[in-house]
Amino acid sequence: MLSQVLILKKELDALRPIGREQEAIIMQKFRLDWNYHSNHLEGNSLTYGETKTLILFGLTAQGKPLKDHFEITGHDEAVKWIEDIVKQDRPLTESFIRELHTLLLKESYQKKAQSPSGIATTRDIKVGQYKSVPNHVLTQTGEMFYFASPEETPAKMHDLMDWFREKQANQATEPVLLAAEFHYRFIRIHPFDDGNGRTARLLMNFILMQYGYPPVIIKTEDKQNYFNVLRLADAGNLEPFVDYIADNLSRSLEIMLKGAKGESIEDPDDLDKEIALLEQKLKGVGEKIEVVKSIDVMTQIYNNSFNRLTRKYIKESEKFDRFYLKKEIVFLSDNEWVANTFLEVEYFLKIFYSNANYNPKNLGLKLNFVSINQLRLTDVMFSTGIIIEFENGYYNIKALFDVAKTKIYFKKPYSEQLTDEEINLIVNTEMKRHTAFIEDKIKEIQAQ
């Protein structure tokens, strides 16, 4: 992951300086994403569209808590402050961190909390000041995970800054490793009563931006993976967390490269989520309409849902081609798999339109990845696929596991299409399953 980051950074540096207007467009994109995702990770209820409207136009969202609006505007002020400070070459200090925390949370407030014995209580959250009461957390296993105590926090923060200055002064220090480890060390202390996660990500990105990198955006839909690698770091294994940060930094670098080249950096996912949500809300207004299976309805589901899903699925699966000697494309129609030599989703359209009375039970796409291109893994094969089943009053979207096993992702009435968020969930889950499969095979070989 780090090698990929360095390659992309070198390519970006070759395009610098970036035009002022183009750089402003890029940074606005990052700022909107950063504000939405970092706050949403911590439970903020504003959607991406509501966040964008608040930041760009100052308009609040009806029915949403005032506190959630304050979290967004405070975070946005902190992001803009960091952008300015980077240009001034100001060093990172404890005073800097407390000032950033004050900008982020704006003013002191009370927050619902739970005592170590499990009793509901409230805590006074003071901005810009280190914690005055313990902020340990109860894990999913029922164990208490201990951060630094209030008494230990000042000394541990002093040690953190000494460590940072020593690492930064060393010319051999890799900035990405430095930023990721600083994030974790800060979280491990948890110096403030609230806002530690948002502050950690702000500080990590400040360090990266000092070295000419774009900010890392941890997306809210990837929250579980983010927390998982943090837990691995808590157990003494920091490498997965560093790899995770590097992977997300690669995506930010790719966006910045597109912008530097004058290409579109718009992420359709964010707008499409809002459009899809609006569409679903509109469908809930008025009388319920029963839609039954018909060729017209199935064609609409195919065109507007399955076609989009399979296109994204094929595109993302191509990233694994480099690991295999061969890939087979197989199509499903009415429980019959038909091998094909070309990668065209339009194959399904031919099925639909070749016969006006065609009434399929299911359609599907399967990719067989044959023989990992390593001598000890040539007998390894991985099958993955997507299937749509047409029932009388609804349709199923399934993922294919190996040969016969399937998993239902969504069961939907014909009146509803797949949203971009649902498509991304399916594709991302399947890609991660493929990654885990290869990693397991590598471990099996290494264990022999």
C-alpha positions as a Markdown table, in Angstrom:
| # | Residue | x | y | z |
|---|---|---|---|---|
| 1 | Met | 0.0 | 0.0 | 0.0 |
| 2 | Leu | 2.8 | 2.4 | 0.9 |
| 3 | Ser | 4.6 | 1.8 | -2.4 |
| 4 | Gln | 1.4 | 2.7 | -4.3 |
| 5 | Val | 1.1 | 5.9 | -2.2 |
| 6 | Leu | 4.6 | 6.9 | -3.1 |
| 7 | Ile | 4.0 | 6.2 | -6.8 |
| 8 | Leu | 0.9 | 8.3 | -6.9 |
| 9 | Lys | 2.5 | 11.1 | -4.8 |
| 10 | Lys | 5.4 | 11.3 | -7.3 |
| 11 | Glu | 2.9 | 11.5 | -10.2 |
| 12 | Leu | 1.0 | 14.3 | -8.4 |
| 13 | Asp | 4.2 | 16.2 | -7.7 |
| 14 | Ala | 5.1 | 16.1 | -11.4 |
| 15 | Leu | 1.8 | 18.0 | -12.1 |
| 16 | Arg | 2.4 | 20.7 | -9.6 |
| 17 | Pro | 1.8 | 23.6 | -9.3 |
| 18 | Ile | -1.9 | 23.0 | -9.8 |
| 19 | Gly | -4.0 | 26.0 | -11.1 |
| 20 | Arg | -5.6 | 28.0 | -8.3 |
| 21 | Glu | -9.2 | 27.5 | -9.4 |
| 22 | Gln | -8.7 | 23.8 | -10.0 |
| 23 | Glu | -7.0 | 23.3 | -6.6 |
| 24 | Ala | -9.9 | 25.2 | -4.9 |
| 25 | Ile | -12.4 | 22.8 | -6.6 |
| 26 | Ile | -10.4 | 19.8 | -5.4 |
| 27 | Met | -10.1 | 21.1 | -1.8 |
| 28 | Gln | -13.8 | 21.9 | -1.6 |
| 29 | Lys | -14.5 | 18.3 | -2.6 |
| 30 | Phe | -12.2 | 17.0 | 0.1 |
| 31 | Arg | -13.6 | 19.5 | 2.7 |
| 32 | Leu | -17.2 | 18.4 | 2.0 |
| 33 | Asp | -16.4 | 14.7 | 2.2 |
| 34 | Trp | -14.2 | 15.2 | 5.2 |
| 35 | Asn | -16.9 | 17.1 | 7.1 |
| 36 | Tyr | -19.6 | 14.6 | 6.3 |
| 37 | His | -17.8 | 11.3 | 6.9 |
| 38 | Ser | -15.8 | 12.3 | 10.0 |
| 39 | Asn | -18.9 | 13.5 | 11.8 |
| 40 | His | -21.1 | 10.7 | 10.5 |
| 41 | Leu | -18.6 | 8.2 | 11.9 |
| 42 | Glu | -19.4 | 9.6 | 15.3 |
| 43 | Gly | -23.2 | 9.5 | 14.9 |
| 44 | Asn | -24.1 | 12.8 | 13.3 |
| 45 | Ser | -27.5 | 12.5 | 11.6 |
| 46 | Leu | -27.0 | 15.0 | 8.7 |
| 47 | Thr | -26.9 | 13.4 | 5.3 |
| 48 | Tyr | -24.3 | 14.3 | 2.7 |
| 49 | Gly | -26.7 | 16.6 | 0.9 |
| 50 | Glu | -27.7 | 18.3 | 4.2 |
| 51 | Thr | -24.0 | 18.7 | 5.1 |
| 52 | Lys | -23.3 | 20.2 | 1.8 |
| 53 | Thr | -26.2 | 22.6 | 1.9 |
| 54 | Leu | -25.2 | 23.7 | 5.4 |
| 55 | Ile | -21.5 | 24.3 | 4.5 |
| 56 | Leu | -22.0 | 26.0 | 1.2 |
| 57 | Phe | -25.3 | 27.9 | 1.7 |
| 58 | Gly | -25.8 | 28.0 | 5.5 |
| 59 | Leu | -29.2 | 26.3 | 5.3 |
| 60 | Thr | -30.2 | 24.0 | 8.2 |
| 61 | Ala | -32.0 | 20.7 | 7.8 |
| 62 | Gln | -35.6 | 20.6 | 9.2 |
| 63 | Gly | -36.1 | 18.1 | 12.0 |
| 64 | Lys | -32.4 | 17.5 | 12.7 |
| 65 | Pro | -30.8 | 18.3 | 16.1 |
| 66 | Leu | -29.2 | 21.7 | 16.4 |
| 67 | Lys | -26.2 | 20.0 | 18.0 |
| 68 | Asp | -25.6 | 18.0 | 14.7 |
| 69 | His | -25.5 | 21.3 | 12.8 |
| 70 | Phe | -23.0 | 22.8 | 15.3 |
| 71 | Glu | -20.8 | 19.7 | 14.9 |
| 72 | Ile | -20.6 | 20.2 | 11.2 |
| 73 | Thr | -20.0 | 23.9 | 11.3 |
| 74 | Gly | -17.4 | 23.5 | 14.0 |
| 75 | His | -15.6 | 20.8 | 12.1 |
| 76 | Asp | -15.7 | 22.8 | 8.9 |
| 77 | Glu | -14.0 | 25.8 | 10.7 |
| 78 | Ala | -11.3 | 23.4 | 12.0 |
| 79 | Val | -10.7 | 22.0 | 8.5 |
| 80 | Lys | -10.4 | 25.5 | 7.0 |
| 81 | Trp | -8.1 | 26.6 | 9.8 |
| 82 | Ile | -5.9 | 23.6 | 9.1 |
| 83 | Glu | -5.7 | 24.5 | 5.4 |
| 84 | Asp | -4.6 | 28.0 | 6.4 |
| 85 | Ile | -2.1 | 26.8 | 9.0 |
| 86 | Val | -0.4 | 24.3 | 6.6 |
| 87 | Lys | 0.5 | 27.3 | 4.3 |
| 88 | Gln | 2.0 | 29.1 | 7.3 |
| 89 | Asp | 4.3 | 26.1 | 8.2 |
| 90 | Arg | 3.2 | 26.3 | 11.9 |
| 91 | Pro | 4.6 | 23.4 | 14.0 |
| 92 | Leu | 2.3 | 20.9 | 15.7 |
| 93 | Thr | 2.2 | 21.5 | 19.5 |
| 94 | Glu | 0.0 | 20.8 | 22.5 |
| 95 | Ser | -1.3 | 24.4 | 22.2 |
| 96 | Phe | -2.1 | 23.8 | 18.6 |
| 97 | Ile | -4.1 | 20.7 | 19.5 |
| 98 | Arg | -6.1 | 22.5 | 22.2 |
| 99 | Glu | -6.8 | 25.3 | 19.9 |
| 100 | Leu | -8.0 | 22.9 | 17.2 |
| 101 | His | -10.3 | 21.1 | 19.7 |
| 102 | Thr | -11.8 | 24.5 | 20.7 |
| 103 | Leu | -12.6 | 25.3 | 17.1 |
| 104 | Leu | -14.1 | 21.8 | 16.6 |
| 105 | Leu | -16.4 | 21.7 | 19.6 |
| 106 | Lys | -17.0 | 25.5 | 19.8 |
| 107 | Glu | -18.3 | 25.7 | 23.4 |
| 108 | Ser | -18.6 | 23.6 | 26.5 |
| 109 | Tyr | -21.7 | 21.4 | 26.9 |
| 110 | Gln | -23.1 | 18.4 | 28.8 |
| 111 | Lys | -23.2 | 15.0 | 27.4 |
| 112 | Lys | -25.0 | 11.8 | 28.4 |
| 113 | Ala | -22.6 | 9.2 | 29.8 |
| 114 | Gln | -22.3 | 6.0 | 31.7 |
| 115 | Ser | -20.3 | 5.5 | 34.9 |
| 116 | Pro | -17.8 | 2.6 | 35.2 |
| 117 | Ser | -20.5 | 0.8 | 37.2 |
| 118 | Gly | -23.1 | 1.2 | 34.4 |
| 119 | Ile | -25.2 | 4.0 | 35.9 |
| 120 | Ala | -26.5 | 6.7 | 33.5 |
| 121 | Thr | -25.1 | 10.1 | 34.2 |
| 122 | Thr | -24.0 | 13.3 | 32.5 |
| 123 | Arg | -20.5 | 14.7 | 31.9 |
| 124 | Asp | -19.4 | 18.3 | 31.4 |
| 125 | Ile | -17.5 | 18.6 | 28.2 |
| 126 | Lys | -14.9 | 21.4 | 28.3 |
| 127 | Val | -13.4 | 22.5 | 25.0 |
| 128 | Gly | -9.7 | 22.9 | 24.6 |
| 129 | Gln | -9.0 | 21.3 | 28.0 |
| 130 | Tyr | -7.7 | 17.8 | 28.7 |
| 131 | Lys | -10.2 | 15.4 | 30.3 |
| 132 | Ser | -11.1 | 15.7 | 34.0 |
| 133 | Val | -12.8 | 12.3 | 34.4 |
| 134 | Pro | -11.9 | 8.9 | 33.0 |
| 135 | Asn | -13.3 | 8.1 | 29.5 |
| 136 | His | -12.7 | 4.3 | 29.3 |
| 137 | Val | -15.0 | 2.3 | 27.1 |
| 138 | Leu | -16.8 | -1.0 | 27.4 |
| 139 | Thr | -16.0 | -3.3 | 24.6 |
| 140 | Gln | -18.3 | -5.7 | 22.8 |
| 141 | Thr | -16.9 | -8.6 | 24.9 |
| 142 | Gly | -17.8 | -6.8 | 28.1 |
| 143 | Glu | -14.2 | -5.9 | 28.9 |
| 144 | Met | -13.3 | -2.4 | 29.9 |
| 145 | Phe | -10.7 | -0.8 | 27.6 |
| 146 | Tyr | -8.6 | 1.8 | 29.5 |
| 147 | Phe | -7.3 | 5.0 | 27.9 |
| 148 | Ala | -4.9 | 7.3 | 29.8 |
| 149 | Ser | -6.3 | 8.5 | 33.1 |
| 150 | Pro | -6.9 | 12.3 | 33.6 |
| 151 | Glu | -3.8 | 12.3 | 35.9 |
| 152 | Glu | -1.6 | 10.6 | 33.2 |
| 153 | Thr | -2.9 | 12.6 | 30.3 |
| 154 | Pro | -0.7 | 15.8 | 30.5 |
| 155 | Ala | 2.5 | 13.7 | 30.7 |
| 156 | Lys | 1.4 | 11.3 | 28.0 |
| 157 | Met | 0.6 | 14.2 | 25.7 |
| 158 | His | 4.0 | 15.8 | 26.4 |
| 159 | Asp | 5.6 | 12.5 | 25.6 |
| 160 | Leu | 3.6 | 12.2 | 22.4 |
| 161 | Met | 4.8 | 15.6 | 21.2 |
| 162 | Asp | 8.4 | 14.7 | 22.1 |
| 163 | Trp | 8.1 | 11.5 | 20.0 |
| 164 | Phe | 6.5 | 13.4 | 17.1 |
| 165 | Arg | 9.3 | 16.1 | 17.0 |
| 166 | Glu | 12.0 | 13.4 | 17.1 |
| 167 | Lys | 10.4 | 11.5 | 14.3 |
| 168 | Gln | 9.8 | 14.6 | 12.2 |
| 169 | Ala | 13.4 | 15.7 | 12.6 |
| 170 | Asn | 14.6 | 12.4 | 11.2 |
| 171 | Gln | 14.9 | 12.7 | 7.4 |
| 172 | Ala | 14.3 | 8.9 | 7.0 |
| 173 | Thr | 10.8 | 9.2 | 8.6 |
| 174 | Glu | 8.1 | 8.2 | 6.2 |
| 175 | Pro | 5.3 | 10.9 | 6.5 |
| 176 | Val | 2.4 | 8.4 | 5.9 |
| 177 | Leu | 3.7 | 6.1 | 8.7 |
| 178 | Leu | 4.2 | 9.2 | 11.0 |
| 179 | Ala | 0.7 | 10.5 | 10.4 |
| 180 | Ala | -1.0 | 7.1 | 10.9 |
| 181 | Glu | 1.0 | 6.3 | 14.0 |
| 182 | Phe | 0.3 | 9.7 | 15.5 |
| 183 | His | -3.4 | 9.2 | 14.9 |
| 184 | Tyr | -3.2 | 5.9 | 16.8 |
| 185 | Arg | -1.0 | 7.2 | 19.7 |
| 186 | Phe | -3.4 | 10.1 | 20.1 |
| 187 | Ile | -6.5 | 7.9 | 20.2 |
| 188 | Arg | -4.7 | 5.6 | 22.7 |
| 189 | Ile | -4.4 | 8.6 | 25.1 |
| 190 | His | -7.9 | 9.9 | 24.4 |
| 191 | Pro | -6.9 | 13.3 | 25.9 |
| 192 | Phe | -10.3 | 15.1 | 25.7 |
| 193 | Asp | -13.7 | 14.4 | 27.2 |
| 194 | Asp | -15.2 | 14.3 | 23.7 |
| 195 | Gly | -14.3 | 14.8 | 20.0 |
| 196 | Asn | -11.1 | 12.6 | 20.2 |
| 197 | Gly | -11.9 | 10.7 | 17.0 |
| 198 | Arg | -12.6 | 13.8 | 14.9 |
| 199 | Thr | -9.5 | 15.5 | 16.4 |
| 200 | Ala | -7.3 | 12.5 | 15.7 |
| 201 | Arg | -8.3 | 12.5 | 12.0 |
| 202 | Leu | -7.8 | 16.3 | 11.8 |
| 203 | Leu | -4.3 | 16.0 | 13.2 |
| 204 | Met | -3.4 | 13.0 | 11.0 |
| 205 | Asn | -4.5 | 15.0 | 7.9 |
| 206 | Phe | -2.7 | 18.1 | 9.1 |
| 207 | Ile | 0.6 | 16.1 | 9.2 |
| 208 | Leu | -0.1 | 14.6 | 5.7 |
| 209 | Met | -0.9 | 18.0 | 4.2 |
| 210 | Gln | 2.3 | 19.4 | 5.7 |
| 211 | Tyr | 4.1 | 16.9 | 3.5 |
| 212 | Gly | 2.1 | 17.7 | 0.4 |
| 213 | Tyr | -0.4 | 14.9 | 0.6 |
| 214 | Pro | -4.2 | 15.3 | 0.4 |
| 215 | Pro | -6.4 | 14.5 | 3.4 |
| 216 | Val | -7.5 | 10.9 | 4.1 |
| 217 | Ile | -11.2 | 10.5 | 4.1 |
| 218 | Ile | -12.5 | 7.5 | 6.3 |
| 219 | Lys | -15.9 | 6.8 | 4.8 |
| 220 | Thr | -18.8 | 6.2 | 7.1 |
| 221 | Glu | -19.8 | 3.0 | 5.2 |
| 222 | Asp | -16.3 | 1.6 | 6.0 |
| 223 | Lys | -16.7 | 2.4 | 9.7 |
| 224 | Gln | -16.5 | -1.2 | 10.9 |
| 225 | Asn | -13.2 | -1.8 | 9.0 |
| 226 | Tyr | -11.8 | 1.4 | 10.5 |
| 227 | Phe | -12.7 | 0.3 | 14.0 |
| 228 | Asn | -11.4 | -3.2 | 13.4 |
| 229 | Val | -7.9 | -2.1 | 12.5 |
| 230 | Leu | -7.8 | 0.3 | 15.5 |
| 231 | Arg | -8.7 | -2.7 | 17.7 |
| 232 | Leu | -5.9 | -4.7 | 16.1 |
| 233 | Ala | -3.5 | -1.8 | 16.9 |
| 234 | Asp | -4.8 | -1.9 | 20.5 |
| 235 | Ala | -3.8 | -5.6 | 20.5 |
| 236 | Gly | -0.2 | -4.6 | 19.5 |
| 237 | Asn | -0.5 | -5.0 | 15.7 |
| 238 | Leu | -0.2 | -1.6 | 14.1 |
| 239 | Glu | 0.5 | -2.7 | 10.6 |
| 240 | Pro | -3.1 | -3.3 | 9.4 |
| 241 | Phe | -4.0 | 0.2 | 10.6 |
| 242 | Val | -1.1 | 1.8 | 8.7 |
| 243 | Asp | -2.1 | -0.2 | 5.6 |
| 244 | Tyr | -5.7 | 0.9 | 6.0 |
| 245 | Ile | -4.7 | 4.6 | 6.1 |
| 246 | Ala | -2.3 | 4.2 | 3.2 |
| 247 | Asp | -5.1 | 2.5 | 1.2 |
| 248 | Asn | -7.5 | 5.4 | 1.8 |
| 249 | Leu | -4.7 | 7.9 | 1.1 |
| 250 | Ser | -4.3 | 6.3 | -2.3 |
| 251 | Arg | -7.9 | 7.0 | -3.1 |
| 252 | Ser | -7.5 | 10.7 | -2.1 |
| 253 | Leu | -4.3 | 10.9 | -4.3 |
| 254 | Glu | -6.3 | 9.4 | -7.2 |
| 255 | Ile | -9.0 | 12.1 | -6.8 |
| 256 | Met | -6.4 | 14.8 | -6.6 |
| 257 | Leu | -4.6 | 13.5 | -9.7 |
| 258 | Lys | -7.9 | 13.6 | -11.7 |
| 259 | Gly | -8.5 | 17.1 | -10.6 |
| 260 | Ala | -4.9 | 18.2 | -11.4 |
| 261 | Lys | -5.4 | 16.7 | -14.9 |
| 262 | Gly | -8.7 | 18.7 | -15.3 |
| 263 | Glu | -10.8 | 15.5 | -15.1 |
| 264 | Ser | -14.1 | 15.3 | -13.2 |
| 265 | Ile | -13.7 | 14.5 | -9.5 |
| 266 | Glu | -17.4 | 14.3 | -8.8 |
| 267 | Asp | -18.3 | 11.2 | -6.8 |
| 268 | Pro | -21.7 | 10.1 | -8.0 |
| 269 | Asp | -22.3 | 8.1 | -4.9 |
| 270 | Asp | -23.0 | 11.1 | -2.7 |
| 271 | Leu | -25.5 | 12.7 | -5.0 |
| 272 | Asp | -27.0 | 9.4 | -5.9 |
| 273 | Lys | -27.6 | 8.6 | -2.2 |
| 274 | Glu | -29.6 | 11.7 | -1.8 |
| 275 | Ile | -31.5 | 11.2 | -5.0 |
| 276 | Ala | -32.2 | 7.6 | -4.1 |
| 277 | Leu | -33.4 | 8.6 | -0.6 |
| 278 | Leu | -35.6 | 11.3 | -2.1 |
| 279 | Glu | -37.0 | 8.8 | -4.5 |
| 280 | Gln | -37.8 | 6.3 | -1.7 |
| 281 | Lys | -39.5 | 9.1 | 0.3 |
| 282 | Leu | -41.7 | 10.1 | -2.7 |
| 283 | Lys | -42.8 | 6.5 | -3.1 |
| 284 | Gly | -44.1 | 6.5 | 0.4 |
| 285 | Val | -46.5 | 9.3 | -0.3 |
| 286 | Gly | -50.1 | 8.5 | -1.2 |
| 287 | Glu | -51.7 | 5.1 | -2.0 |
| 288 | Lys | -49.7 | 1.9 | -2.1 |
| 289 | Ile | -49.4 | 0.5 | -5.7 |
| 290 | Glu | -49.1 | -3.3 | -6.0 |
| 291 | Val | -46.7 | -4.2 | -8.9 |
| 292 | Val | -46.6 | -7.7 | -10.1 |
| 293 | Lys | -44.1 | -9.5 | -12.2 |
| 294 | Ser | -44.2 | -8.7 | -16.0 |
| 295 | Ile | -41.7 | -8.4 | -18.8 |
| 296 | Asp | -41.9 | -4.6 | -18.7 |
| 297 | Val | -41.3 | -4.6 | -14.9 |
| 298 | Met | -38.4 | -7.1 | -15.1 |
| 299 | Thr | -36.9 | -5.0 | -17.9 |
| 300 | Gln | -37.0 | -1.9 | -15.8 |
| 301 | Ile | -35.4 | -3.7 | -12.8 |
| 302 | Tyr | -32.7 | -5.0 | -15.1 |
| 303 | Asn | -32.0 | -1.7 | -16.8 |
| 304 | Asn | -32.1 | 0.4 | -13.6 |
| 305 | Ser | -30.7 | -2.0 | -11.0 |
| 306 | Phe | -29.1 | -5.2 | -12.2 |
| 307 | Asn | -27.3 | -3.6 | -15.1 |
| 308 | Arg | -25.8 | -0.9 | -12.9 |
| 309 | Leu | -24.8 | -3.5 | -10.3 |
| 310 | Thr | -23.1 | -5.9 | -12.7 |
| 311 | Arg | -21.2 | -3.1 | -14.5 |
| 312 | Lys | -19.7 | -1.9 | -11.2 |
| 313 | Tyr | -19.1 | -5.5 | -10.1 |
| 314 | Ile | -17.2 | -6.4 | -13.3 |
| 315 | Lys | -15.1 | -3.2 | -13.2 |
| 316 | Glu | -14.1 | -3.7 | -9.5 |
| 317 | Ser | -13.4 | -7.4 | -10.1 |
| 318 | Glu | -10.9 | -6.5 | -12.9 |
| 319 | Lys | -8.5 | -5.4 | -10.1 |
| 320 | Phe | -8.0 | -9.1 | -9.2 |
| 321 | Asp | -7.0 | -10.1 | -12.8 |
| 322 | Arg | -3.3 | -9.5 | -12.0 |
| 323 | Phe | -3.3 | -12.4 | -9.5 |
| 324 | Tyr | -4.6 | -15.1 | -11.8 |
| 325 | Leu | -3.6 | -16.9 | -15.0 |
| 326 | Lys | -7.1 | -17.0 | -16.4 |
| 327 | Lys | -10.6 | -15.6 | -15.9 |
| 328 | Glu | -13.9 | -17.2 | -17.2 |
| 329 | Ile | -17.0 | -15.2 | -17.7 |
| 330 | Val | -20.2 | -17.2 | -17.3 |
| 331 | Phe | -23.8 | -16.0 | -17.7 |
| 332 | Leu | -26.9 | -17.5 | -16.0 |
| 333 | Ser | -30.4 | -17.7 | -17.5 |
| 334 | Asp | -33.2 | -19.8 | -16.1 |
| 335 | Asn | -30.7 | -21.8 | -13.9 |
| 336 | Glu | -28.5 | -22.6 | -16.9 |
| 337 | Trp | -24.9 | -21.3 | -16.9 |
| 338 | Val | -23.6 | -20.3 | -20.4 |
| 339 | Ala | -19.9 | -19.6 | -20.9 |
| 340 | Asn | -19.0 | -16.5 | -22.8 |
| 341 | Thr | -15.8 | -15.1 | -24.0 |
| 342 | Phe | -16.6 | -11.4 | -24.0 |
| 343 | Leu | -17.2 | -9.0 | -21.1 |
| 344 | Glu | -20.5 | -7.4 | -22.2 |
| 345 | Val | -23.4 | -6.9 | -19.8 |
| 346 | Glu | -25.5 | -6.2 | -22.9 |
| 347 | Tyr | -25.6 | -9.9 | -23.3 |
| 348 | Phe | -28.6 | -9.8 | -20.9 |
| 349 | Leu | -30.4 | -7.3 | -23.0 |
| 350 | Lys | -30.2 | -9.6 | -26.0 |
| 351 | Ile | -32.0 | -12.2 | -23.9 |
| 352 | Phe | -34.7 | -9.8 | -22.9 |
| 353 | Tyr | -35.3 | -8.3 | -26.4 |
| 354 | Ser | -34.9 | -11.4 | -28.6 |
| 355 | Asn | -38.3 | -12.7 | -27.5 |
| 356 | Ala | -41.1 | -10.4 | -26.4 |
| 357 | Asn | -42.7 | -13.2 | -24.4 |
| 358 | Tyr | -39.5 | -14.2 | -22.6 |
| 359 | Asn | -40.2 | -14.6 | -18.9 |
| 360 | Pro | -37.0 | -15.6 | -17.1 |
| 361 | Lys | -36.8 | -17.0 | -13.6 |
| 362 | Asn | -33.4 | -15.6 | -13.0 |
| 363 | Leu | -30.4 | -14.0 | -14.6 |
| 364 | Gly | -26.8 | -14.0 | -13.4 |
| 365 | Leu | -23.2 | -13.3 | -13.9 |
| 366 | Lys | -20.3 | -15.4 | -12.6 |
| 367 | Leu | -16.6 | -14.8 | -12.7 |
| 368 | Asn | -14.3 | -17.8 | -12.3 |
| 369 | Phe | -10.8 | -16.8 | -11.4 |
| 370 | Val | -8.6 | -19.8 | -12.3 |
| 371 | Ser | -5.1 | -20.5 | -11.0 |
| 372 | Ile | -3.3 | -17.9 | -8.9 |
| 373 | Asn | -0.1 | -17.0 | -10.7 |
| 374 | Gln | 2.2 | -18.4 | -8.0 |
| 375 | Leu | 3.8 | -21.8 | -8.3 |
| 376 | Arg | 2.4 | -23.1 | -5.1 |
| 377 | Leu | -1.1 | -21.7 | -5.7 |
| 378 | Thr | -1.9 | -22.7 | -9.3 |
| 379 | Asp | -4.6 | -25.1 | -8.2 |
| 380 | Val | -6.5 | -22.3 | -6.4 |
| 381 | Met | -9.8 | -21.1 | -8.0 |
| 382 | Phe | -12.2 | -18.5 | -6.8 |
| 383 | Ser | -15.8 | -18.1 | -8.1 |
| 384 | Thr | -17.9 | -15.1 | -7.5 |
| 385 | Gly | -21.1 | -13.8 | -9.0 |
| 386 | Ile | -24.3 | -11.9 | -8.8 |
| 387 | Ile | -27.8 | -13.3 | -9.4 |
| 388 | Ile | -31.2 | -11.7 | -9.8 |
| 389 | Glu | -34.3 | -13.9 | -9.1 |
| 390 | Phe | -37.7 | -12.8 | -10.4 |
| 391 | Glu | -40.5 | -13.9 | -8.1 |
| 392 | Asn | -44.2 | -13.0 | -8.4 |
| 393 | Gly | -44.3 | -9.9 | -6.2 |
| 394 | Tyr | -40.6 | -9.2 | -5.6 |
| 395 | Tyr | -37.1 | -9.8 | -6.7 |
| 396 | Asn | -34.0 | -11.1 | -4.9 |
| 397 | Ile | -30.4 | -9.9 | -5.4 |
| 398 | Lys | -28.0 | -12.6 | -4.4 |
| 399 | Ala | -24.3 | -13.1 | -4.3 |
| 400 | Leu | -22.8 | -16.4 | -5.4 |
| 401 | Phe | -20.5 | -18.2 | -3.0 |
| 402 | Asp | -18.2 | -20.9 | -4.6 |
| 403 | Val | -20.3 | -23.4 | -6.5 |
| 404 | Ala | -23.8 | -23.8 | -5.0 |
| 405 | Lys | -24.0 | -21.4 | -2.0 |
| 406 | Thr | -25.7 | -18.1 | -2.3 |
| 407 | Lys | -26.4 | -15.2 | 0.0 |
| 408 | Ile | -29.4 | -12.9 | -0.4 |
| 409 | Tyr | -28.4 | -9.3 | -0.1 |
| 410 | Phe | -31.8 | -7.6 | -0.9 |
| 411 | Lys | -35.4 | -8.7 | -1.3 |
| 412 | Lys | -37.3 | -5.9 | -2.9 |
| 413 | Pro | -40.7 | -5.2 | -4.4 |
| 414 | Tyr | -40.8 | -4.4 | -8.0 |
| 415 | Ser | -41.6 | -0.8 | -7.2 |
| 416 | Glu | -38.1 | -0.3 | -5.7 |
| 417 | Gln | -34.8 | -0.1 | -7.5 |
| 418 | Leu | -31.4 | -0.7 | -6.0 |
| 419 | Thr | -29.8 | 2.5 | -4.7 |
| 420 | Asp | -26.1 | 3.3 | -5.3 |
| 421 | Glu | -25.5 | 2.8 | -1.6 |
| 422 | Glu | -26.9 | -0.8 | -1.8 |
| 423 | Ile | -24.9 | -1.5 | -5.0 |
| 424 | Asn | -21.7 | -0.3 | -3.3 |
| 425 | Leu | -22.4 | -2.5 | -0.3 |
| 426 | Ile | -22.8 | -5.6 | -2.4 |
| 427 | Val | -19.7 | -4.9 | -4.5 |
| 428 | Asn | -17.5 | -3.8 | -1.7 |
| 429 | Thr | -18.5 | -6.8 | 0.4 |
| 430 | Glu | -17.7 | -9.3 | -2.4 |
| 431 | Met | -14.4 | -7.6 | -3.2 |
| 432 | Lys | -13.4 | -7.9 | 0.5 |
| 433 | Arg | -14.4 | -11.5 | 0.5 |
| 434 | His | -12.2 | -12.1 | -2.5 |
| 435 | Thr | -9.3 | -10.4 | -0.8 |
| 436 | Ala | -9.8 | -12.4 | 2.4 |
| 437 | Phe | -9.9 | -15.6 | 0.3 |
| 438 | Ile | -6.4 | -14.9 | -1.2 |
| 439 | Glu | -5.0 | -13.9 | 2.1 |
| 440 | Asp | -6.2 | -17.2 | 3.6 |
| 441 | Lys | -4.6 | -19.2 | 0.9 |
| 442 | Ile | -1.3 | -17.4 | 1.4 |
| 443 | Lys | -1.5 | -18.2 | 5.2 |
| 444 | Glu | -2.2 | -21.8 | 4.4 |
| 445 | Ile | 0.9 | -22.0 | 2.2 |
| 446 | Gln | 3.1 | -20.2 | 4.8 |
| 447 | Ala | 1.9 | -22.5 | 7.5 |
| 448 | Gln | 3.0 | -25.6 | 5.6 |
